[in-house]
Each structure stands twice: as structure tokens, then as C-alpha cells.
Amino acid sequence: MSTQPTGIKADRTARTIAITWQDAQTSTFSFDGLRLACPCVECKGGHAHMGKITAPERVRDAPATDLGLDALQSVGAYAIQPQWSDGHNTGIYSFTLLRALSGFAA
């Protein structure tokens, strides 16, 4: 299973981020699902919980809100960092994390 993307597309109308991987698979995540899975220390509840993956089915089944995406930045060659409309921007989503969640993408 590849953890390197060949393309990343944010669709603000559909409120999704689609990632196409080197093995030609595509994972499409809702904004709400990704925000729920934020890996930052604040969202995880402290350093002791860092590295723990949010239950993937929670990402898929996240309740819809009006959350928007203000910006999406690359972090080196290993991650993306969204700026959410709720002001949160400290989550760095590694490609390894996103691929682990991809079986439960929308």
C-alpha cells in the first residue's frame, strides 16, 4: 500500500479532500472527518496520546457541520496542514496517517 500521493485536491463545494496515491487508489475525506481526526497535541489531549489514530470509522461517519477549509499547505514531502474555518491550523496530517484512514474515507 503506497503512502505517497500523486495528487491532492480540495473541493470546497463538496467539502472534501481527495488524495490519489501512487498505487492509483483514491481516498476522499470529508472536511468534518479530517478535522475530527486532527493529530495535533491539543486535539489528542496531550503528548501521551500523540501518534494514536482516531478510530477510522469515526472519520467516515463524522457528523456534517458547516466547517470550511481556508487553506491547505504541504509540509515537506510527508504531510499536509489544513487551515480550518474554525481557526484551527496546528494539525499536521502525515501521508502515512491519511493512508491508514483511507479504508474508511467517504
PEPE-V112958 format. One record per residue. N is the residue number from 1. NEAR is the number of other C-alpha atoms within 8 Angstrom. Layout:
N;NEAR
N;NEAR
This chain:
1;3
2;8
3;9
4;8
5;11
6;8
7;7
8;9
9;7
10;9
11;9
12;8
13;5
14;5
15;11
16;12
17;12
18;12
19;12
20;12
21;13
22;10
23;6
24;6
25;7
26;8
27;12
28;11
29;14
30;12
31;12
32;12
33;14
34;10
35;8
36;10
37;9
38;11
39;13
40;10
41;10
42;6
43;8
44;11
45;8
46;9
47;7
48;5
49;9
50;10
51;5
52;6
53;8
54;8
55;6
56;10
57;7
58;10
59;17
60;12
61;7
62;9
63;6
64;5
65;5
66;4
67;9
68;10
69;12
70;8
71;7
72;10
73;7
74;8
75;9
76;5
77;5
78;8
79;11
80;12
81;13
82;12
83;12
84;13
85;9
86;6
87;6
88;8
89;8
90;7
91;10
92;12
93;11
94;9
95;12
96;7
97;9
98;9
99;11
100;7
101;10
102;10
103;8
104;9
105;11
106;7
